[in-house]
Amino acid sequence: MPVDQSLVGRTFPPTPPYEVTEDHLAAFAAATGTTRGPGGPAPATYPIVIAFAAMQDLMSDPTVGIELHHVVHGEQRFVHARSVVAGDRLSAELTVETLRQIGGAAIIGTSSAITAADGTLVCTAKATLVHKAPNA
């Protein structure tokens, strides 16, 4: 079943706040091979931790028709308003910006606004997801 075009423009509720800790930042830096000193800002790709939670909410919504095991993450970009630091409490609110059907696959463009607890924008994470329907 193709993903419904009415998904374009839909914004999903914000993810629960995620507490950024020094331990999480150090583990992420180690896992990605990023050099980072204690107390320094998060690696530039760290917001994927929060953005991925929003993408999971999109894919787990039964009204959407996307199955995670049929998805390939096609592209990811980050536009930073400021660095992520330990002590931040971040949430992501995902909006589906585009949807194209090509050769039995849905190409879904998303934008996740990642905000701090006070509501200020920290980063915008843009992703392209490719969903191949099982019968396509």
C-alpha positions as CSV (number, residue, x, y, z in Angstrom):
1,M,0.0,0.0,0.0
2,P,1.5,3.4,-1.0
3,V,2.0,6.1,1.7
4,D,-0.9,8.5,1.5
5,Q,-0.1,11.9,0.0
6,S,-2.2,13.6,2.8
7,L,0.8,13.0,5.1
8,V,2.5,16.1,3.6
9,G,2.2,19.0,6.0
10,R,1.4,16.8,9.0
11,T,3.3,17.7,12.1
12,F,3.7,15.1,14.9
13,P,3.7,15.9,18.6
14,P,7.0,16.7,20.2
15,T,9.1,13.8,21.6
16,P,9.5,13.6,25.3
17,P,12.4,15.8,26.6
18,Y,15.7,14.1,26.3
19,E,18.3,14.9,28.9
20,V,21.8,15.4,27.4
21,T,24.4,14.3,29.8
22,E,28.2,14.4,29.7
23,D,28.2,10.5,29.7
24,H,25.9,10.4,26.6
25,L,28.0,12.9,24.8
26,A,31.2,11.0,25.5
27,A,29.7,7.7,24.5
28,F,28.4,9.2,21.2
29,A,31.7,10.8,20.4
30,A,33.5,7.5,21.1
31,A,31.0,5.5,19.0
32,T,31.4,7.9,16.1
33,G,35.1,8.4,16.3
34,T,34.7,12.1,17.0
35,T,37.3,14.0,19.0
36,R,35.6,15.8,21.9
37,G,37.0,17.1,25.2
38,P,35.1,16.9,28.5
39,G,32.7,19.8,28.8
40,G,32.8,20.6,25.1
41,P,29.9,20.8,22.8
42,A,28.3,17.7,21.3
43,P,29.5,16.4,18.0
44,A,27.7,18.1,15.1
45,T,25.7,14.9,14.3
46,Y,24.5,14.3,17.9
47,P,21.0,15.8,17.2
48,I,20.3,12.5,15.3
49,V,19.7,11.0,18.8
50,I,16.7,13.2,19.3
51,A,15.6,13.4,15.6
52,F,15.5,9.6,15.4
53,A,13.0,9.4,18.2
54,A,10.7,11.7,16.2
55,M,11.3,9.5,13.1
56,Q,10.4,6.4,15.1
57,D,7.1,8.2,16.2
58,L,6.3,8.8,12.5
59,M,7.0,5.2,11.6
60,S,5.1,3.7,14.5
61,D,1.9,5.7,13.9
62,P,-0.5,3.1,12.5
63,T,-2.3,5.8,10.5
64,V,0.8,6.5,8.4
65,G,1.4,3.1,6.8
66,I,5.2,3.0,7.1
67,E,7.0,-0.1,8.3
68,L,10.4,0.4,9.7
69,H,11.8,-2.8,8.2
70,H,10.9,-1.4,4.7
71,V,12.7,1.9,5.3
72,V,16.2,3.1,4.1
73,H,17.5,6.3,5.5
74,G,18.4,8.2,2.3
75,E,19.9,11.5,3.5
76,Q,20.4,13.5,6.7
77,R,21.3,17.2,7.2
78,F,21.6,19.4,10.3
79,V,21.3,23.2,10.5
80,H,22.5,24.3,13.9
81,A,21.2,27.4,15.6
82,R,23.6,26.7,18.5
83,S,25.7,23.8,19.8
84,V,24.2,21.0,21.9
85,V,25.8,20.8,25.4
86,A,25.5,18.7,28.5
87,G,22.5,19.8,30.6
88,D,20.2,20.5,27.6
89,R,16.7,19.0,27.6
90,L,15.8,18.6,24.0
91,S,12.6,17.6,22.1
92,A,12.0,17.1,18.4
93,E,8.8,18.0,16.5
94,L,8.8,16.3,13.1
95,T,6.9,17.6,10.0
96,V,6.5,15.7,6.8
97,E,7.5,18.3,4.1
98,T,7.5,16.2,0.9
99,L,6.3,12.9,-0.4
100,R,7.0,11.4,-3.9
101,Q,6.1,8.0,-5.2
102,I,8.8,6.6,-7.5
103,G,8.9,3.0,-8.8
104,G,6.8,1.6,-5.9
105,A,8.8,3.5,-3.3
106,A,7.7,6.5,-1.2
107,I,10.4,9.2,-0.9
108,I,9.5,11.1,2.3
109,G,11.2,14.4,3.2
110,T,11.0,15.3,6.9
111,S,12.1,18.3,9.0
112,S,12.5,18.0,12.8
113,A,12.8,21.1,14.8
114,I,14.9,20.3,17.8
115,T,14.2,22.7,20.7
116,A,15.5,23.3,24.2
117,A,13.3,23.2,27.3
118,D,12.7,27.0,27.0
119,G,11.4,26.5,23.4
120,T,14.4,28.0,21.6
121,L,15.5,26.3,18.4
122,V,18.8,24.4,18.8
123,C,18.9,22.5,15.4
124,T,16.8,21.6,12.4
125,A,17.3,18.0,11.3
126,K,16.2,17.2,7.7
127,A,16.0,13.6,6.6
128,T,14.9,11.7,3.5
129,L,13.4,8.3,4.1
130,V,12.8,5.8,1.4
131,H,9.9,3.4,2.1
132,K,9.4,0.4,-0.2
133,A,5.9,-1.1,0.2
134,P,6.1,-4.9,0.7
135,N,4.0,-5.6,-2.4
136,A,5.6,-3.0,-4.6
